């Protein structure tokens, strides 16, 4: 049995499906009720409370741990999840971390994630750590304005990073969960090329077959919108990267290719598969 946390999100959903289609027994964990593929068990749990995960871990051999906002909840103790998993007989853990623990290690959110990485490394379990950069699916923030006004509004229109298709993260995670060759590996995951918000807008327009305008926001305007979705500190961290990426954040990593035997999917590929969100 493989347990997938965050199973209804942009990574967890394709990961759950891929594992189930390959014949693995899967338990999908999410905070709220959700539809899952046939044959997949669903368990509701709040990852801020490690004890709530115990029913999902019954009989599990491996755990995909995606904490997102649960890492930073006021009462969260994510290290307890590792302890709980080991106590329940889990033998392998794949942690979704972030490239920021390498490129910007001193931010509060990065420190917390690096501490969790160290817990995983020292757990005595088989482990892999995934450190992705920016996600192509963040473009869904623009979906409403594209549908209503055929416009993308974003800051730093001509500054890009090599954003990554979450489906590629899911495929790498599936490999790490099922193949001993990835034990002890830390993979930096990026897309195939640096792409700017203005270029992403053009790719969305290409998928739609219609013009889409680009409107450049100020940093303050962008932060005000992002704070509706995330803590202000995390919004500032994200905007720091988007405005002034470091050379490491501009680097195209070879790790997706190394694990999957193919190049990462492009943003245009992601836009074509998700075009209905923008119609």
N, C-alpha and C positions, 0 to 999 in steps of 0.2 A: 504494500500500500504506500502510495506517495501522497503526501499532504501538500496542497497548494494554498497558501494564504494570498489574500488579495485576488481571489479567483474570479471576480466579476469585472476586473479592470482591464486596461489596455494590454497588460502583459499576462496577467493570470488567466484571462479567458482563452487566448490562443494556446497557452501552455497546458491548461487543463484539457482542451480539445486534442492537442497533439499527443499527450500522454495516453488519453483514453483510446484514441484511434490506433496507437501502437500496441494496445493490448494490456497496458498497465492498469491496475486498480488504483483509483484516484479518489481522494476526499477533497472536495472544494470548500474552502473556508471563506466566509465573508461576514461582515457585521449584520447585514440585512438579508431577508429572504431573497432567493434568486433562483432563476432557472439554470440548470446545468445540463450537459450532454447526457444522453441515455447511458445508464450504467454507472454514473458518477454519484457518489454519496455527497450530500451537502450538509454542512454543519455551520450554524451561526456562532460567532465568537467575537469578542472584543479584545484585540491584541494588546490593549493597554492593561488587561488583566490576564496574566499568563494562565491562571487556573481555568479560565473559560475555554482554553484550547485543549484541555485534557481529553474530552470526549473525541475530538478529531484525531488525536494522536494514538488512539487505541489500535494496536496492530500495525502501526506505520513503520516503514523502514527508512524513509527519506522525507525531508521537509524542505520546501521552498519558502523562504522567509522574506516577505515584502512588507515592510512596516509603514512606510509613507508617514502620514501624520501621527500614527500611533507611537512612533519613536519619541515624539516630542510632547505627548499628552502629559498633563500635570502629574498624574500618579503612575506613569508608565515605568516599568522596570524591564526593558526588553531582554536583558541578560537572563531573567527568570524563564523566558521562553526556551532558551537553550538548555537550561537546567531541566525544565519540565520535559522537553523532548528527549533528552538523554535518559531521564528516569523512566520514560515510557518505552524505551527500547529502540528509539530512532538511532540509526547508525550513520546517516549521511545528512548533511545540511548544505543547502545552496543559499547564500545570502545575497540579496540585491542591495548593493551599496551604491556609491556614486563616485564618479571621476573626481569630484570635488575634494575627496579625502586626500588625493594626491596633489591636485593643482592649487587648492585653497584650503590647507589643512587646519587653519586656526579659527575659522568661523564656528560659532556655537553649534550649529547643526552638523558641521563636518566633524567636530570633536566628538560629538555623541556617536556618530556613525563609525568613526575610527575605533572608538572604545568597544563598540559592538563587534567590529571586525576582529579585534584582539580576543574577545571572548570566544568567538567562533574558532579562531586559530588555536586557542589553548583548551578547547573543549574535550579533546580526546576522541572526537568524532572524525569521520571522513568529511572533508569540506571543500567547497569551491566558493570563490567570491567574485561577483560580477560588478564592475564599476562602469556603468554607462554614462555617456555624456547626455546632451539634450535629446528630447524625444520628438519625433515627427508629429506625434499625436497632440502635442501642445498647440498645434495649428487649429485644433478644434475650438480653441478659445475664440477664433475668428468666425466660426461657422454662422452665428446668428447675423453678424453684420454682412457677411457675404450673401446669405439668403435674402436679407431684407434690402440691402443697398448695393450689392456687388462691390463691396469695399473691404479691404483689410486695413485695420488701424493697429500699428505697432511701433515701438521705438527702434532707433538705430537701424534704419532700413538697409544700409549698405555695409553692415558689419555682420559677418556670418560665422558659424561654427559647423562642424560635420555632424549634423543631427541624425538620429538613429531611428529606424523603424522598430516599434515595440515588438513586432512579430519576430524580428531577428533576436531580440533579447530572449523571447520565449523559446526559440529553437535552441539557442545556446544553453539556456537553463535546462531544457529537456535532456540535452546531451550530458550535462554535468550530473543530473539526477540519476542517470541510468548507465553511465559508462565510467568504470574505475580509472580510466586514463586521465580523467580531469581532477582526480583527488589532489588537493593541495595547490590547485591553480588559482591565480588571480588574473582575470581577464578584463582589460580595458576595452570597452565596446563603443564604437562610433559608426557613423554612416560612411559612405564611400567618398564624400567630397564636402568641402566647405560650401555652405549655401546661405545666402542672406534672406531676410524677410521679404525683400522686394522680389528676389528670385523665387521664393516659395509662393508668393502671390501669383507670379506668372505660371508656375506649375499648376496651381489650383485653377487658374483661368483655362489652361490647356486641357485639364481634365473635364471642365464644364463645357468647353467649347464656346465660352462667352468671355468678354472682357471683364476684368476685375481691377478696380482702382486700388492704389496703395496710398495710405495717408500716414504720415510719420507723426507719432506721438512724442511729446516731451517725456523725460524720465518721470517727472511728477505725475503726469497723466497716466502713464503706464502703471506706476506703483499703486495709484488709487484704484485702478481696476483689478490689479492682481490681489490686493488686500481683501477683496471679496471672496477669494478662493484659498488664500494661504496667509500665515502670519507675516507681519510686516518685515521681520528680520529675514525670513526666507525669500520674500519678494526682493529685498535689497540684494541678497546674495545672488539671486538669479539675474537681476539687472546689472550687477557688477560684471558678471560673465558676458552677458549679451553686449555690453557697451565696450568692454576692453578685454577680450579673450587673451589669455597667455599663449605663448608658443605651444605649450603642451595641450591646451584646449583647442588649438587649431590643428593639431596633429591627427592624421587619419590612421587609426590603429589597424594592425593586421590581424587582430585576434578573432573577429567574426569569420574571416576567411580561413584562419587556421583551424577553428573548431568545426565549421560547417562545410568547408571545402568549396566555398563559393564566395563571391564578393557580397558585401552588405547591400540590401535593397536601397534604391534611391528614393528621395522625397517624391519624385514624380510617380514612382510606383505606388507609394503610400497614398498619394492624392487620388490616383486612379481607382484604387480599391475602396477608398472612403468618400468618393465624390458625392454620394447621396446625402451626406451630412451637410453639404454646401448648396444643394439645389433649392 
